[in-house]
Amino acid sequence: MSTTAGDEVVSGVDLLESVRTWIAYALTVVLPGAGHLYVGQWKRGLAWIALCLGSVVFLSTGAIVTERTALEPILVTVVGLESVAFADIAFPLAVLVLSVVDLHTLVVLDDE
């Protein structure tokens, strides 16, 4: 089977789009909404980032009330997961998963 220059360009474009999509997925796993920003969905990306940060603050409010410190609970929540129950991280985890699903939906609809 022979390949022409036009076929190579099309496959290169497909490869570039695939790499771009996976970068967006990786960014979304690191920070929900970052992948949306990467693909140009600014409003959605900022909304997901706000929801993610809000869920972490919501998760930390119990520690803020009991410990009466503002910085330590967020650090304990993000870094020190040894004393945190699954129920405490369920909401931020759900935000992360839903953000990835939303990004996937956007990518699939964009391909059509």
N, C-alpha and C positions, 0 to 999 in steps of 0.2 A: 504494500500500500504506500503510495507516494504522498508526501505532504507539500503543500504549497505555502508560500510566504503568508498568504491570507489566513490559512488555518493556524499557523503559529501565533499570529497576532491575536486571534480570537481566543486561543487557549491561554495565552499570556494574560489577556484581560480577565478571563475567568479565574485564573490563578490569583491575580491581584485582588479581585473581589472576594475570593475565598479567604485570603490572608487578612484582608480588611475586616471581614465578618468575624473571624476568630479573634482578632485584636479587640474588636468591640465586645465580644463575649468575655474575654479575659478582663477587660476594664470593668465590665459590669459585675463580675464576681468580686473584684477588689473593692469597688465602691458602686453600689446600685445607682444607676443613672449616668455613670461616666461613659459607658458604651453608647448610650443614647446621644450624649453630647458629641461623641466621636463620629457618629453617622449623621450628625446635623439635626437631630431632633431636640432642639434647645429647651422648649417648654416642658416636654416630657422628661428630659434628663434632669432639669432643675427640680421638677416635682418629685422624681424618685429620690434625688439626693436629700431633699427636705424631708421626705417621708422616712428615709433611712436614718438621718440624724435625729429626727423626732422619736423614732422607735428606740434608739440607743438612750436618749435622754429619758424617755418614758421608762425604760428598763432600769435606769439608774436612780429614779426618783425615790424608791424605797430606801436605798442606801444613803441618799442625801438627807432624808428625814431622820434616819436613825443615827448616822455618823455626824451630821451637821457640817460636812465639808462639801465644797462644790467641785473640786477637781478630782479627788480620790475616787469617787464612785464610778466615773466614766473610765478611769484607768483600770479599776478593778473589773469592771464589766468587760472591757475590751481585751485586757491582758490576762487577768487572773481568773480563768474559768474553772479552777479546781473547786471553788465553793459555790458555783452558780448552778442551779438546777436547770433541766431542759425547759421547764415551763417558763423560766426567766428569759431564755433566748429564743423562744418559739416565734415571737412576733418579729424580731429583727431577721430571723432566718426566713420567715415567710415573705418578708419584704424583698429579701435577696432573691429567692426563688421566683417570685412573681415578676420581679424586674427582668430577670433573664428570660422568662417566658414571654414577656411583653416585647423585649428586643427581638427575640426569635420570630415572633408574629410580624413585627415590622419588617424584618429582613425577608421573610417569605412573601409577604404581600408586595414588597418592593420588587421582587424578582418576577412577579406576574405581570 
